[in-house]
């Protein structure tokens, strides 16, 4: 038996699989995000541990026999978060999360041609390095005490094993990793007045990072010597769960954020396109991602404004073929990454009229998110990655209407799998299995059976192209106003 723990922004999900990779049991626990100020997004690391403990307790209560047979654990988690520890491993402040953009000025200072050559990426405000520069500038009393900087899932690893360890896919999102060499860069660290002693050691995602502490094993009825694998950042873990590990394979993730993920056999950076080029969780493999910050989060926002659930908002659209709407929506509620790298950008509706109703606004939000993914698809193409098809995953992929719209806007077929858990928690568990068995993770991270393939609708190309050009022109026209909104 193997456990996969996925630390998400809104919840922790823990899954147990058997040797044939069948899901035996799952448990989840919710989490909250605090936003003390504009641009800020934080969580307390203690809440992550409490959530993992809750899932372990539930699993031990209902599946004691399965937990007693656990041999390996894999970890997945939201990336880029700055978890700051002192020399005694005490947490110094709340973790600054991936969607926190307060460090946009520090990011602009750190982002140079030389840094891009080393880490293969623009240093976005959401990355970890600018967060530490912000802490040094604004909370110097905290910065002087920093002994270790851990990524969120690696703080859970510290609780599980007592070890300070990370792995390549998550470390690649800090802005401190030499992504080609798969090692920390002293030059990039020194730019933030840090060095390798402040960093965890590194392993590959399918390698052993430590052994479960005896007191935790005893508490939840697990045996001694349970291996904890390196694991992966959430998107790389999702790729392992979906079997998106071979070159050219890809997925579209409609989660809180939106990700267009493609696996690559070699390191192919193109930072100017605002595409992320990271190490994959699989050794000697890399991946590219186009990332938008508010995918289903845009629908959640509209839900809050209208007082209707997301399901209610989309229910009237289900069963109807997608038709492009003249109303445009820019989904930049908290800035945007690919392709703009613009922390100041904000959400906008354009083309509202007296007849605009909730259904039209909903359709505009869904279409705007699809247009943001089309931006990402074009950015990947500029980086040399052309996709023929992709899997559709994430909560938004349960909407037939939205997936049909996405396939049409991207003009590629989208595959959905049979019912089952093929997400980040399964990917983490698969990496735990690989670490225990010391086998090739490519043989373990297989593609699940396809349930359906959604083809692009025909007859809309000219209309879509027109609206997409309007969408891009709207951002270009409003960009100066976004930058000036704070005076």
N, C-alpha and C positions, 0 to 999 in steps of 0.2 A: 504494500500500500504506500501511496505517496500523497503528500499534501502540497497544494499550491495556494499561496496567500497573495491576494491582489489588494494593495492599498490604493483605493480610488479617492477622488476628491470628495465624493459624497458618502462613500461607504467602504468598509473592508469586506471582501468576499473570500471565504476559505472553502476550498474544494478538496475532496478526497477521491483519488482514483485508484483502481487496482492495477495489476500487472498488465492487463490487456487494455489499459487506458480508459476503461469504462468508469463513469462518474458514480461513486458509491454514495456520497453524501455531500451536502453543501450547507453553509451557514453564512449569514451576513450581519453586519452591525453598522448602523448609520453614523455619519460624521457631519460636523458643521464647519463652515468657513466663516471667519469673522472679517469684516471690512471696516476697520477703525477710521480710515480716511479714504478719499478718492484715490484710486490707483492701487490701494493696498488690498492684499488677500493673504490671510494667515490661518494656521492651525496650530494647536498645541500637540507636540509629539506624545505627551502622556495620553492624549485621547486615542492615538493610534494603537498604543499598547493595550489600553482598556478595551478597544474594539476587537483586537486579535484575541484577547483573553475571553471576551464574550463568545466569539465564534468557537474557540477551543472548548469552552465549557459546554456549549450546546452540543457540539459533536461528541464529546466524551460522554455526555448523558444519554444521547440517542444511539451512538455508534461506538460503544466502548471496545467491541471486538476489532473493528476496523482500525481504531487508533492504536491498539496494542500491537498491530502488525505494521505500523508505519516504519519505513526504512529511510525515507528521504523527504526533504522539504525544499521547495523552490519559492522564490520571492519575486513579486512584481510590484511596481509602484509608480505613482505620478512623478514625473521627472523634475529636475532643475531646483527643487526646494532646498533652501539653506537651513540646515539643522546644525546649530552651533553649540559645541560642547566645550566645557573647561577641562582641565587636566584630570579631574575626577569623574569625567563623563556626565557632569550635571548640565542640563539644558540651560542655556544662557538667555534665551528669548524665544518667543513663538516662532515657528518656522515660516519663512517668507516663501510663498508658493509660486508655482509655475506661471500663474496668470496675474501675478503682481507686477506692475509696471512702474513702480516708484523710482527705480534706478535707471530711468531712460537717459538722464544726463551722464551718469557714470558709464553706461553702455556705449554712448556715443564717443566718450573719451577713450575707452579701452579698445574700441573697434577700429583697428588699423589694417592696412594691407598685410603687414607682417603677422598680426594675430590671425587673420583669415588664412594665411598660408600655412600656419601651424595647426590650427584647429579645424580648418576646412569650412568654417561657418561665420556668418555675421554674428557678432556678440549681441544678441537680442537682450532687451531689458529683462525678459523672463529667465534668462540663463543665470546660473549660480554666481559666476564671477562678478558681474555688476552689483549683485546684491551685497557681496562682501565689501565692495568699494563703498557702497551706500552706508553700510553699517560703520565702517571706519570713519567716514565723514560725519555721520549724524549721531552715532552712538559709540564714541571712542572708548568709553568705559567698558562696553561689551567687547569690542574688537580686541582690546589688549588681553582679554582673558581667553580668547579662542585658542584651544589646543587642537581640536579636530573639527572638520567640516564634513558632515555626512549628508547624503541624499536620504529622502524620507524612508524608502524601503530598507536602507542600510542601517537606519536607527532601529528598526524592528529586528534586523539581523543581530545588532549589538545586544539587544534584549535576549534574543534566542541563544546566542553563542558566546557572548562576551568579547567578540572579535570586531575590530574596525576593518571592514572589507567592503569593497564595491566591485562592480564588474564593468565591462567595456561599453555596453550599450547605454547605460545610465550615465557613466562618467563622461561620455562623449557630449552630453548636454550641459556640462558645467562651464565650458569655455576655457578649461585648463588642460584638456587632454590633447596630445598630439595624436589625432585620429588615425593618421596613416601608420604610425609606429605602435599604436595601442598602448601608450604609456603617458604618465603625467609629464607635462612640459615645465621645466624649471623656469623658463622665460615667461610663460604665461602666468605662472603662479607668482613670480616676483613682481609682476605688474600690479598685483593686488597685495603686495607685502606679505606673501605667504610662501611656504616652501613645501617640499614633499612630506616633511614631518607632520604637517597639518592635514595631510590627506590619508584616506584609508589605503591599504594595499589593494592590488587589483588581481582579479582572476577572470577567466572566461565564464560565460553564463552557465555552461554545462560542467564546470569544474567544482570541486569541493571548496567551500569557503570556511567551513568550521563544523563543529558537532554540537547538537542540541545540549544545553546545560542540563545536568542531571536533575536539578530541582524542578525544572519545567517539565521534563520527561515524566518524572514521578507524579507531579501534580495532575497531569492529564492522562495518565495510564499508558504512556509510550515507553518503549524499551530504551535501553542504553545505546549509545553510538548511532543515533539518528543523524544522518548527514544533512547539512544545509548547503544547497547549491548556490552558485553565484546569482542565478536568476537573471532578470532583465528589467529595463525600463518598461513602462506599461505598453507602449506601442510595439516594441520588439517582442515582448511576451505575448501580445495578441497575435503577432505574426507566427510565433511558434505554435500557438494554439490552433491557428488556421492553416498551418502548413505553408505559410508564405515565407519560405526560406530559400527556394531555388531562384536563380537569377531570372528576372523578368516577371516573377509572380508579384501580385499586388493586392491591396485591399483599400476600400473606402470606408472610413470609420465615422459614422454619424453619432458621436457621443457629445458630451458637454462641449468639448472642443471638436474640431473636425480635422481628420488626418487622411492624406492620400499617401500611402506607404508602398514603396517598391524595393524589393530585394535586389542587391547588386553583387556580382562576383568580384568586383574590384573597387578600389577607392576612387570615386569620381566627383570631386568637389566642384561646386559652382556657386560660391557664396553670393555673387552679385545678383543671383536670381532669388535670393532669400529662401532657397531650398535648404533644409537641414541635411547634412551628410554625416551620418553617425556609424559607429561600429554596430554590427548586428550582435545578437546574443550567441550566434553560432561562430566558432573560431574561423578566422580568415575570410569573413564575410562582412559586407557593409550594407547599409541601406540608405535610401533617400526618402525624405518626407517633405511634403508641402503641408503646412499647418495653418489652420485658421482658429481663432480663439473662441468663437461663439457660434457653434453649430446648433445642437439641440438647446443650448443655452439661450439662443434667440427665441425659440418657441416657448421656453420656460418663461422668458421675460414677457412675451405677449400674453401668456397664460396669467401671469400675475397682474398685468394691466387690465385685462378683460374680465378676470374672475372666473374664467372657464378653464377646465383642465386641458392639458395638451391633447388628450384623446378626444375630448369634445370639439376642440378647434379643428382637428383633422378629420373627424368622422364624416362630416358632410362632403368632404372631398374624395373620400375613398369610393372606389367603384366608378369614378369618372376619369376619363383620359385627361392627361395634363394638357392645358392650353396656356401658352405664355400670357402673362398679365402685363398691362401697360404700367401698373404701379411698380416702382422699383424700391427695393430695400437694400441698404448697405448694412451688413451684419457686424459692424465694428463697435460693439457695445463697450469694449474695454481695450480698444486698439486692435492692431492686426499684425501678423507676422508675414506669411507668404501672400503676395509678393512685395508688400509695401514696407515692412519693417517700420511701422508708424504707431507709436504708443499714444499719439494724440488723436487718432482717428476715432470717430464715434458713429453710432447708428443713425440712419436717416431713412425716412420715407420720401419718395418723390413721385408726383403725379396724382396725389389724392384729389378727389372730387366729392361733390355732395352725395354721389351714389356709392362711394366707397364704404363697404361694410366689413364686419369681422371676417367673413369668408374671404373677401378679397385681400384683406391685410394678411390673413394666414397664408394664402397662396403666394403673396408677395414675399413673405418671410422665407417660406420654403424655397422659392425660386432664387432669392438673394443668396441663401446659403449654397445652392447649387452653382450659382455664378462664381462664388468665392472658390468652390472646388474647381471650377473651370480655370480660374486664375492659376490654381495650383497645378493643374494638368499641363497648362502651357509652360509654367516654370520648370516642371520636370522635363518636358520636351526640350527646353532650352539647355538643360543639363545633360542631354543625350539619352534620356529615358523615355521611351515611347511605349504606351500601354495598349494592348489589344483587348483586354478585359480585366475585371477585378472582382473580388469578393466584396459584398456589402455587409458590414457588421455594425454593431452598436445599437443603442435603443431606437434611434430614428429609422433603422433599416427594417423595423417591424411594420412600418407604414408602406403599403403597396403603392400608394399615390406618390410618396416622396421618392421611393426607389425608382419608379418609372420616370419621374421627373429628372432624377439625377442621371439615369442612363441616357435620357434624351439630350440633356444639356451637355454631358460629357461625350456623347456619341460613341459609347462603348457598351457592350453587354455587361451586366452586373449579375453575379451569381449569389444565391442565398443557399445556405446549407440546410440539411435536415434539422429538425428540432434537436437542440442539444446545447451544451455549454462548450463552446470552442473559443472562449475569450482568453484574457490575460491570466486568469487563475489556472486554467488548464495548461496554458503555455508554461507557467511557472512550475506546475506539477511535473510536466514533461521534462523540464530541465533538471528537476530533482531526481527523476528516474534515470536520466542520462548520467548524472554525477555518481549515483550509486552503482550503476551497471558498468560505468566507464566505457560506454559505447558511443558510436557516432550519432550525434543528435539529429542529423539529417534523416536517419532511419526511423527515428521516433516521432519527429515533427511532421507527420503525414497530413495530407489534405483530407478533410472530411467529405463525405458524399454530398453532391450538389442536389438540392431539393428542387430548385427552379432557377432559370436564367431569364432575366428581364431584358429584353432587347429595346434599343432606342425606338421611340415612336417616329414615324416618318411624316414628312410634309411640313415640318416646322423650321427647317434649317435657316431660311432667309429671315423669318420673323425672330427666331432666337438670336441669330447673329446681330440683328438690328438692336434688340433689347440689351444684349450683352455689351455692345459698343456704347450704348447709352449708360449702362451701369458703370463701365470703366470711366467714361467722360464725367460722370457725376462725382466720382472720387477725385479726379484730377481738378475739377472746378472748385470743390469744397476743401481741398487739402489746406490752402492758406487760412481758411476760416477755422479749421480744426486746430491748427497750430496757434491761432490767436485767441482761442476761446477763453483762456485764463488771463487775458490781458497782458 
